Amino acid sequence: FGGSSYERYNSIMAYHNNLFAIGSSSSSDSGLKIFTDGEKTAGVLVKYNLDGNIERKIVYGGSNQDNLTDIVTDNSNLYITAYTNSKDGNIITSKDNGRDYFGRLIKVDSRLRILFTK
């Protein structure tokens, strides 16, 4: 998985006959909608089947620095820790100012839809 810049996985987890890898990417040509210039990063979650084939790729974050750091499950939902300093995107809060990094806890359902960000 990747493009012309850099990708990094921080954690992997087996769940419901799939593997979920999380981390970050700065490649705008990795098949994801990443709004970056190759210097900023977006958090990524990649779902693999047990044969190692990619089934789905999702971006979490905005147009600044975003990184997914760890993932666990309660056998119903996935919980992802992250950090961001993006003022836009899908894991921000009203406190974001584009300079300071803020830690996030993201809960997603089995379809990888965000249920909450705290």
N, C-alpha and C positions, 0 to 999 in steps of 0.2 A: 504494500500500500504506500502510495506517495506520489510526489510530483517533482518539480525542478528545484524546490527549496528543501526544507527539512521537516521531518516527521519524527515524533518520539512517542512511544508507548510508556506509560507509567504503571499500569496495572492490567491484569487479565483475570477473568473469572468465568467459570463454567456455570451455566444456568439453563435449564429446560432444553437440553440437547443442543446448546449453542455455546460459543465462546464469545465473550465481550471484552474487547481491548479498548482502553481509554488513554488519552494523552493529548497531544497538540500537533498542529500542522501549520506551516507558513507557506504552503504551496497553493497558489490559486489554480493550478492545473491538475489537481489531484482527484477531480471528479466531484468535488464538493463546492458549495457556494461559500467560499471563503473570501471575505473582503479584506485583503491584506496586500501589502506591497512586497512581500517576501521577508520583511523585517519584523512584522507583528505576527502574533500567533492566534489561532482559534482552537478551542477545545474540540476534540473529536471523539466519537464513539463509533467503533467498527464492530459489527456483528458478523461472526464467522459461523459456518456450520462445522461439524466435528471433523470434516475432511480438510478444513482450512480454506474453504472458498468463501469469499466475501458475499454476504447476503444483503447488508445494508450499511450505509455510512451516514452519520448525522453530525452536524456542526452545532456546538453550543458556544455561545458568546457573541461578540460584536466585532467592531472594527479596530480594537486595540489589542491588548495582551490578554489572552484567555487560555487556561490550562486545566484539564481534568486530571486529578491526582490519584484517586482511589475509588474502588467500586465494591459494594457488598449487596447482598439480597436478604430479604426476609421470606423468600420463597413465594412472594406475591408481586413485589415491586423491587426496583433497583434503586440504590442510594449511591450518589456520586458526590465526592468532595471535589471542589474546584477553587480556583482563584481568578479574579478578573480586575481589570481597571478600565474596561470598556464602558462608555456612557450610553451605548445602544446595544441591541441584540436581545437574546432571550434569557440571560441569567443575571440581569442587573437589578439593583434596587434604587430607591430615590437618593441613597447616600453616595452613589457613584459620582466622581468628579473628574475622571479621566487621568488622574495623577496617582492616587493611592490605590493599592491593591486591597480587594475585599474578598474574604473567604466566603464560599458558598456551599450549601448543602442542597443538592438537587434530587428530587424524588421523581422517578419515571415509572410508568406502568409497563406491562409486557409488550405493548406496541411502541415503546420508547417515547411516548408523549409525556411532556413535563407536567407533573401534578402540582408541584410547588418548588419554589426556590427560596431558601431562607439564608 
